[in-house]
């Protein structure tokens, strides 16, 4: 996973990412970087550098999501508790976005991260009666009506 304590130079975040075909929007010290339906957010710190505050995420109608491995499938979680099944194309785009962002910022990719999608939330247990045996209850999600 990303080292979110690392800080980046202003020119690196704003100019270099824009030059490498990322859509970069900046408002009041917050920089949102988008590409392939995925995004990440950086905030200016008191020392004038930028720090990643939202890790690379798939966007759902302009909202950041969290990737959740429920044991039998990966889901996208919204802040309001809704969940949507993650599609293969979304996961491929997230991986591509992550790799290109790391390359542009000069952040190394480690072996275990390069193997596949890393989830921010992983809670499941196949043994009945233990916490996580019903993934939706553990994470407190609800099924979404829209697709």
N, C-alpha and C positions, 0 to 999 in steps of 0.2 A: 504494500500500500504506500501511498505517498507520504513523505515526511512533511506534514503540514506546518512544521515550525520553520522550515526553510524560507528565506526571504529573497525576493528577486528585485533586480534593478528596474527602475521605471522604464528605461529605454527598452530593456529586454521584454517586459510584459506588453507594453503598448506598441512599439514600433516593430519589433521582430515578429511577434505573433500576427500582426496585421499584414506584414510582408510575406508571411507563409500561408496566406489564404484563410486565416481564421477571421471570423467576424468579431471585431473587438468593439465593445461599447463601454464608455466610461462616464460615470455620473457621480459627482461628489466623493471621489476617493474609492469608488467601487468599480471594478472592471469585470465585465462579463465576457467570456470568450466562448464562441459557439462555432460548431462545424458538425456536419453529418447528423443533425438532430440531437446533438449532445452539447453539454455546456459545463463550464466551471466558473467559479467566481474568486476574485482576488480583492483584498481590501488593503488600502494604504495604512501602514503602521506609523506611529509617531516619528520614527527615524526616517520617513520618506520612502521606504522600500515597500514592496507589495508582498503579502502573504496569502496563500490559498486558504479560503474559508469554506468553500464548497468544493468537494472533490469532484472529479469528472463524473457526470451523471447523464442519464438519458432524460431528455425533456419530454413532458407530456402536456400538450396544450400550453407551452411556455413555462411550465412549472418544473422545478427540479424534482427528481424521483430518487428513491433509494432502492438499490437492487437487493432483493431478498431471496435466499435459497431456502425453499420450504422442504427440501429433501426429495421431493418428487418433481418439482418444477421451479423455475426462477420466476419471480414476480417483480413488478415495479410498484413501489409503495409511494403514495402521496401523503403529504402532511395531514390531510383530513381523514386518513385511515382507509381510503379506498385502495384497492389493489387491482392490477391488471397483469395478465400473463405476459411475460417478456417474450418477444418474438426473436427468432434467430437473426434476422436482419438488424434489429436494434442492438443485440449483443455484439454482432460483428462491427457495427458502427461505433459502439462504445469502445471497443478494443482499439479500433483504428484511431479514434479521436485521442484516446489515452496515449497511444504510442507516438503519434505526431506531436502532441503537446509536450510529452517528456523530451522528445528529440529537440524541439524548438527551444525549450528551457534549459537543456543540458542536464536533465535529471536522469540518472542511470536506471535501467530496467533490470531487475533481478530475476533469476531463473524461475522461481516459484510464481512470480507475478506474470511472467511471459507465457505460462502454460494455458491460461484461459481467463475467464471472467472471475474477478474477485468480488465477492458480495460484501456490502457494508453490514448486512444483517443476516445471520445464519442461525436459525433456531428450529430444530426439529429433533424428535426422538421417536424411534419406532416402537419403544416399549410402552405399552398401555399403562397409564397410572402415573407416569413420571412427567415432570414439567417438559412441555414441548411435544407431547404425544398428539396434540391437536394444534397444528401450527397456527391457524387463524386465531385461536384463543390466546396463545402465548404472545403474539405480536399485536393483538387487538385490531385486526383488520376486518373489513367487511367487503363482500363481493361488490363489484361495480356493475351497474346496469348497462353502461355504454361500452363500446368496444373500440 
